Amino acid sequence: MRAGSGFRGSQDATPRKGSARSRAGGLKRWIAGAAAMATAFSGISVAGALPAVAVPVYEITARWADNTAEQVASGDVVSSEWRVNVNDDAAA
C-alpha cells in the first residue's frame, strides 16, 4: 500500500476473478451489450420498413377573372386568378 493514498483494505482494488463482484460486473456488461445489439438491429429493420420519399408535384393554373373585358387597351385594369398547388404524389 502506498503511503498517503487514503485507501484502506486490500492493496488490489479490482475484484478477483470468480468473485461475486466480478460476476455481477460481467452480467451487467453482457446485458448492456445485448441491449445495444437489440437496439441496433431493430433500428435497421425499422429503417427498411419506411416508405420511399414522395415526389413533389407542382401545378399552376391561371384564368382571367369573370369581370374582365374581352378587349382591353393599354392602361386598362385587368384581373386574373392564379392557383398554385404544391403537393406530393403519395396517398393521404
ABEGO torsion letter per residue (X at the ends): XBBGAGBBEBABABBBBGBAAAAAAAAAAAAAAAAAAAAAAAAAAAAAABBBBBBBBBBBBBBBBAABBABBBBGBBBBBBBBBBBBBABBX
